[in-house]
Each structure stands twice: as C-alpha cells, then as structure tokens.
Amino acid sequence: MKSTGVVRQLDTLGRIVLPIELRRTMGIDVKDMLEIFVDNDSIVLKKYHPCCVFCNDARDVVAYKNKLVCRKCLAELTNSAEK
C-alpha cells in the first residue's frame, strides 16, 4: 500500500473528507459509491462498480429480482427456467 501523507480527523458522526486531489486522481465524483473492505488492521475504500452476482462481470448489468445480473447470465437463467 502506498502512503499519501494525508491525515484526516473523524468528525462526531464518524465521517472523513477525501481530499479533492485524491478524488480527481482516483476518478471519484460527487455521489459515487465507495465499497469498504477490511484487510487485517487496514480499512480500504474502493470505487464501487456494480457487477453480476453470478460471474462478477461489470458489463451490461441489469436488475433482476433485486439482484444485479449481466445479460449473459440472465439469458442462461431464463433459458433454464423455460426447460
């Protein structure tokens, strides 16, 4: 992991502000979703990209019964349901 040298204090609601330079570098815009991971004693933020629950492909994803599914897997689901 690479250190940015930036230190931020949590506010009373547990929030931090990500510096604009870092957001620009990482392509994070206002209202973008961030995914939160824990790696041992580290908290990792990653820009969220919705992906298929079956194959993890992030291309051409649609909502199906409140789950994100790519069109390829959706076609397989509907074909197996017809049999």
Stockholm file with secondary structure:
# STOCKHOLM 1.0

chainA/1-83         MKSTGVVRQLDTLGRIVLPIELRRTMGIDVKDMLEIFVDNDSIVLKKYHPCCVFCNDARDVVAYKNKLVCRKCLAELTNSAEK
#=GR chainA/1-83 SS CCCCCCCCCCCTTSCCCCCHHHHHHHTCCTTCCEEEEEETTEEEEEECCCCCTTTCCCSSEEEETTEEEEHHHHHHHHHHHHC
#=GC SS_cons        CCCCCCCCCCCTTSCCCCCHHHHHHHTCCTTCCEEEEEETTEEEEEECCCCCTTTCCCSSEEEETTEEEEHHHHHHHHHHHHC
//
